[in-house]
Amino acid sequence: MRVALTIAGSDPSGGAGIQADLKTFHQLGVYGEAVITLITVQNTRGISRVEVLDSELVAEQIRAVIGDIPPDAVKVGALGNAKVAEAVEKALERVTVPVVVDPVMRGSLGGRLGVPVRMRAFVITPNLEEASELAGFAVTDLQSMREAAAKIAAENVLIKGGHLAGACVDILRTADGRFHEFRAERIETRHTHGTGCTLSAAITAELAKGAGVEDAVGRAKAFVTEAIRTSPGFGGGCGPLNHFAG
């Protein structure tokens, strides 16, 4: 059995963050480990409080995990602040397995959850807002997505186009400079809470199992699309996905 580690925040409603990551790891057949960076008070209607953990406490969790059950791939999600980001980067310095960075800066329900993350990444998965901040210019269409992917420092850059008008297109720039488009039908639903977390967790799980980056992204995209299509409809706001999809 392969092992995947997530380093991210907690969502008590279960739709995003650590909870979504662990559900995704389990459904995709990998053993999940979790290091918590921050605690939120949230549900499908919004986020009312965020408490970031002490940076050394976060680093201690990472050292404890990788020193005993080393992961085959690592996901980094919401980090809260620069001190935690620096501690996580340092704690992962000697990790040689693929690291997937989901540069979460703001939750889908609001609330500041992080800072621009520029640590070493095998794959980085920004949405349009995050890509704009990382690239230093507005990312609003397929052409600017390609330009941003070429500028953002990571081996492989996946820019998510879920907020584009029209078709839902994600663009992956691989380490060899090639671009790949991943298209999916746009599903009209308000139940998309945790989509970014689930996608990056699914990529991490597939990489842990030995998939190449293109295959990992393609499988993750298919998993998330089905998870959105079959969402359980929980909550009075932006509800969670169906993590039993697939």
C-alpha positions as CSV (number, residue, x, y, z in Angstrom):
1,M,0.0,0.0,0.0
2,R,1.3,3.4,-0.9
3,V,1.3,6.4,1.5
4,A,0.2,10.0,0.9
5,L,0.7,12.9,3.4
6,T,-1.4,16.0,3.4
7,I,-0.3,19.2,5.2
8,A,-3.3,21.5,5.4
9,G,-6.0,23.1,7.5
10,S,-9.0,21.5,9.1
11,D,-12.6,21.9,7.9
12,P,-15.1,20.7,10.6
13,S,-17.9,20.4,8.0
14,G,-15.8,17.7,6.2
15,G,-15.9,19.2,2.7
16,A,-12.5,20.7,2.3
17,G,-9.0,20.7,3.9
18,I,-7.6,17.8,5.8
19,Q,-10.9,16.0,5.9
20,A,-11.5,16.1,2.1
21,D,-7.9,15.1,1.5
22,L,-8.1,12.0,3.7
23,K,-11.4,10.9,2.2
24,T,-9.9,11.3,-1.3
25,F,-6.8,9.3,-0.4
26,H,-8.9,6.5,1.0
27,Q,-11.2,6.4,-2.0
28,L,-8.2,6.3,-4.4
29,G,-6.6,3.5,-2.5
30,V,-3.7,5.1,-0.6
31,Y,-3.0,5.3,3.1
32,G,-3.4,8.9,4.3
33,E,-1.4,10.8,6.9
34,A,-2.3,14.3,7.9
35,V,-0.5,17.3,9.5
36,I,-2.8,20.1,10.6
37,T,-1.7,23.7,10.0
38,L,-4.7,25.6,11.1
39,I,-8.2,25.2,12.5
40,T,-11.3,26.8,11.0
41,V,-14.8,27.4,12.2
42,Q,-16.9,26.9,9.1
43,N,-19.8,25.2,7.4
44,T,-21.3,25.3,4.0
45,R,-22.4,28.9,4.6
46,G,-19.1,30.4,5.4
47,I,-16.0,30.7,7.5
48,S,-16.2,32.7,10.8
49,R,-12.8,32.0,12.4
50,V,-9.3,30.8,11.5
51,E,-6.7,29.9,14.1
52,V,-3.2,29.2,12.7
53,L,-1.1,26.7,14.7
54,D,2.4,27.5,16.0
55,S,4.9,27.0,13.2
56,E,7.2,24.7,15.3
57,L,4.2,22.5,16.2
58,V,3.5,22.1,12.5
59,A,7.1,21.2,11.8
60,E,7.2,18.7,14.6
61,Q,4.2,16.9,13.2
62,I,5.9,16.7,9.8
63,R,9.1,15.3,11.3
64,A,7.2,12.8,13.4
65,V,5.4,11.4,10.3
66,I,8.1,11.3,7.7
67,G,10.5,9.8,10.3
68,D,8.3,6.8,10.9
69,I,6.0,6.3,7.9
70,P,7.6,8.0,5.0
71,P,5.1,9.1,2.4
72,D,5.3,8.3,-1.4
73,A,3.9,11.8,-2.2
74,V,3.0,14.9,-0.2
75,K,0.3,17.5,-0.6
76,V,0.7,21.0,0.8
77,G,-2.5,23.0,1.2
78,A,-3.6,26.0,3.4
79,L,-0.7,27.2,5.5
80,G,-2.1,30.3,7.2
81,N,0.9,32.6,7.4
82,A,4.5,33.1,6.3
83,K,6.0,31.5,9.4
84,V,4.2,28.3,8.9
85,A,5.0,28.3,5.2
86,E,8.8,28.7,6.0
87,A,8.6,25.9,8.6
88,V,6.9,23.5,6.2
89,E,9.4,24.3,3.4
90,K,12.3,23.6,5.8
91,A,10.8,20.4,7.1
92,L,10.4,19.1,3.6
93,E,13.8,20.1,2.4
94,R,15.1,16.5,2.3
95,V,11.9,14.9,1.0
96,T,12.6,13.4,-2.4
97,V,9.1,12.3,-3.3
98,P,6.7,14.4,-5.4
99,V,5.3,17.4,-3.6
100,V,2.0,18.8,-4.8
101,V,1.3,22.4,-3.7
102,D,-2.2,23.8,-3.7
103,P,-1.4,27.5,-3.0
104,V,-4.6,28.2,-1.0
105,M,-4.9,31.9,-0.2
106,R,-8.6,32.2,0.3
107,G,-11.3,29.6,1.0
108,S,-14.1,29.0,-1.5
109,L,-16.4,30.3,1.3
110,G,-14.3,33.4,2.1
111,G,-11.6,33.9,4.7
112,R,-7.9,34.3,4.3
113,L,-6.2,30.9,4.7
114,G,-2.7,31.5,3.4
115,V,0.0,33.4,1.7
116,P,1.6,33.0,-1.8
117,V,3.5,29.8,-1.5
118,R,6.7,29.6,-3.6
119,M,8.3,26.4,-2.1
120,R,9.7,23.7,-4.3
121,A,6.9,21.8,-6.0
122,F,6.6,18.9,-8.4
123,V,3.1,20.1,-9.2
124,I,1.5,23.4,-8.2
125,T,-2.3,23.8,-8.7
126,P,-3.4,27.5,-8.5
127,N,-6.8,28.7,-9.5
128,L,-7.1,31.9,-11.6
129,E,-6.9,34.3,-8.6
130,E,-3.9,32.4,-7.1
131,A,-2.2,32.2,-10.5
132,S,-2.6,36.0,-10.9
133,E,-0.9,36.6,-7.6
134,L,1.9,34.2,-8.3
135,A,2.5,35.4,-11.8
136,G,2.1,39.1,-11.1
137,F,-0.6,39.8,-13.7
138,A,-4.3,39.1,-14.3
139,V,-5.1,35.6,-15.4
140,T,-8.5,35.7,-17.1
141,D,-8.5,33.5,-20.2
142,L,-6.7,30.5,-21.8
143,Q,-3.9,32.7,-23.2
144,S,-3.0,34.3,-19.9
145,M,-3.3,30.9,-18.2
146,R,-0.6,29.6,-20.5
147,E,1.6,32.7,-19.9
148,A,1.2,32.4,-16.2
149,A,2.0,28.7,-16.2
150,A,5.2,29.4,-18.1
151,K,6.2,32.1,-15.4
152,I,5.3,30.3,-12.2
153,A,8.3,28.5,-10.7
154,A,7.5,24.8,-10.4
155,E,8.3,21.6,-12.4
156,N,4.7,21.2,-13.5
157,V,2.0,23.9,-13.3
158,L,-1.7,23.1,-13.4
159,I,-3.8,26.3,-13.6
160,K,-7.5,25.5,-12.9
161,G,-10.0,27.2,-15.1
162,G,-13.1,26.5,-13.1
163,H,-14.0,30.2,-13.0
164,L,-13.6,30.8,-16.7
165,A,-16.7,31.7,-18.7
166,G,-17.9,28.9,-20.9
167,A,-16.1,25.5,-20.9
168,C,-14.3,24.3,-17.8
169,V,-10.6,24.0,-18.9
170,D,-7.5,23.3,-16.8
171,I,-4.1,23.9,-18.4
172,L,-1.0,21.9,-17.4
173,R,2.5,23.0,-18.3
174,T,4.8,20.1,-17.9
175,A,8.5,20.2,-17.0
176,D,9.4,19.8,-20.7
177,G,7.6,23.0,-21.6
178,R,4.6,21.3,-23.3
179,F,1.0,22.4,-22.6
180,H,-1.9,20.0,-22.0
181,E,-5.6,20.9,-21.8
182,F,-8.1,19.0,-19.6
183,R,-11.7,19.8,-20.4
184,A,-14.9,18.9,-18.6
185,E,-18.5,19.8,-18.9
186,R,-19.6,22.6,-16.6
187,I,-22.0,21.2,-14.1
188,E,-24.6,23.8,-12.8
189,T,-24.5,23.3,-9.0
190,R,-23.8,25.3,-5.9
191,H,-22.2,22.2,-4.3
192,T,-18.5,22.8,-5.1
193,H,-17.0,23.2,-1.6
194,G,-13.6,21.6,-1.5
195,T,-13.1,21.2,-5.2
196,G,-9.5,22.5,-5.2
197,C,-8.5,20.5,-2.1
198,T,-10.0,17.3,-3.6
199,L,-8.3,17.8,-7.0
200,S,-4.8,18.3,-5.5
201,A,-5.3,15.4,-3.1
202,A,-6.4,13.2,-6.0
203,I,-3.3,14.2,-7.9
204,T,-1.1,13.4,-4.9
205,A,-2.8,10.0,-4.5
206,E,-2.2,9.1,-8.1
207,L,1.5,10.2,-7.9
208,A,1.9,8.1,-4.8
209,K,0.7,5.1,-6.8
210,G,3.4,5.8,-9.4
211,A,1.4,7.6,-12.1
212,G,3.0,10.1,-14.4
213,V,2.0,13.7,-14.0
214,E,-0.3,13.8,-17.1
215,D,-2.1,10.6,-16.1
216,A,-2.4,11.8,-12.5
217,V,-4.0,15.1,-13.5
218,G,-6.3,13.4,-15.9
219,R,-7.5,10.8,-13.4
220,A,-7.9,13.5,-10.7
221,K,-9.9,15.7,-13.0
222,A,-12.3,12.8,-13.8
223,F,-12.7,11.9,-10.1
224,V,-13.5,15.5,-9.2
225,T,-15.9,16.0,-12.1
226,E,-17.9,12.9,-11.0
227,A,-17.7,14.0,-7.3
228,I,-19.3,17.3,-8.3
229,R,-21.9,15.6,-10.5
230,T,-23.0,13.3,-7.7
231,S,-22.6,15.7,-4.7
232,P,-24.9,14.7,-1.8
233,G,-26.6,18.2,-1.5
234,F,-25.7,18.7,2.1
235,G,-25.9,22.0,3.8
236,G,-27.7,25.3,3.2
237,G,-24.8,26.9,1.2
238,C,-21.9,25.7,-0.9
239,G,-22.1,22.0,-0.1
240,P,-19.4,19.3,-0.3
241,L,-18.6,16.9,-3.1
242,N,-19.2,13.2,-3.2
243,H,-15.9,11.6,-2.1
244,F,-17.3,8.2,-2.8
245,A,-17.2,9.0,-6.5
246,G,-15.3,6.8,-8.9
